[in-house]
């Protein structure tokens, strides 16, 4: 796959973009970029909060199900 080609643009980034954020990046590694909550609107923050609460709830249910 050539640089710039990604299978899923929502979850992948081109290598040339990745090394701009992390110069020692290697293909296949997770890439993290710090974001500021001020850049998001109120609705986006509330949606993220609700999604996070739902995932935590799902994890708790899975842990309880494994114990039974």
For each residue, the residues with C-beta under 8 A, 3 or more apart:
1: 5
2: 5
3: 14 15 16
4: 14 15 16
5: 1 2 14
6: 9 12 13 14
7: 12
8: 11 12
9: 6 12
10:
11: 8
12: 6 7 8 9
13: 6 17 18 31
14: 3 4 5 6 17 18
15: 3 4 18 19 25 27
16: 3 4 19 20
17: 13 14 20 21
18: 13 14 15 21 22 25 31
19: 15 16 22 23 25
20: 16 17
21: 17 18 25 31 33
22: 18 19 25 31
23: 19
24:
25: 15 18 19 21 22 29 31
26: 29
27: 15
28:
29: 25 26
30:
31: 13 18 21 22 25
32:
33: 21
34:
35: 39 40
36: 39
37: 40 45
38:
39: 35 36
40: 35 37 44 45 48
41: 44 45
42: 45 46
43: 46 47
44: 40 41 47 48
45: 37 40 41 42 48 49
46: 42 43 49 50
47: 43 44 50 51
48: 40 44 45 51 52
49: 45 46 52 53
50: 46 47 53 54
51: 47 48 54 55
52: 48 49 55 56
53: 49 50 56 57
54: 50 51 57 58
55: 51 52 58 59
56: 52 53 59 60
57: 53 54 60 61
58: 54 55 61 62
59: 55 56 62 63
60: 56 57 63 64
61: 57 58 64 65
62: 58 59 65 66
63: 59 60 66 67
64: 60 61 67 68
65: 61 62 68
66: 62 63
67: 63 64
68: 64 65
